[in-house]
């Protein structure tokens, strides 16, 4: 999925993780670093619908300035997942 989203014009970097979902158990969430500021969530999802099988289309999109990376420039998806789980924990406690 990440390779397909990464070819969209306007996308510099992309990472996908599974986030908890009360209905389906887990949903795909895509984190995108934009090359083109005009890129919108709707345009990205529409592109994914054209390129991907239905169950692979991300339902959640988050735009970021950068993605966490290791010393060798590998995207740290575990760090993104930990951030999401911490944010979800704060929402349930509030």
Residue pairs with C-beta under 8 A, 6 or more apart in sequence:
1 16
1 28
1 30
1 48
1 52
1 56
1 58
2 14
2 15
2 16
2 30
4 48
4 51
4 52
4 56
5 11
5 14
5 16
5 30
5 32
5 44
5 47
5 48
5 58
6 13
6 14
8 39
8 44
8 47
9 35
9 36
10 34
10 35
10 36
10 38
10 39
11 32
11 33
11 34
11 35
11 39
11 44
12 33
12 34
12 35
13 32
13 33
13 66
13 67
13 75
14 30
14 31
14 32
14 33
15 30
15 31
15 67
15 75
15 77
15 80
16 28
16 29
16 30
16 31
16 58
16 77
17 28
17 29
17 31
17 77
17 80
17 81
17 84
18 26
18 27
18 28
18 29
18 81
19 26
19 27
19 28
19 29
19 60
19 81
19 84
19 88
20 26
20 85
20 88
21 27
27 59
27 60
28 56
28 57
28 58
28 59
28 60
29 58
29 59
29 60
29 61
29 62
29 84
30 44
30 58
30 60
30 61
30 62
31 62
31 63
31 64
31 67
31 80
32 39
32 44
32 61
32 62
32 63
32 64
33 63
33 64
33 65
33 66
33 67
34 63
39 63
41 61
41 63
44 61
45 57
45 58
45 61
48 56
48 57
48 58
49 57
67 75
67 76
67 80
68 75
68 76
68 79
68 80
69 75
69 76
70 76
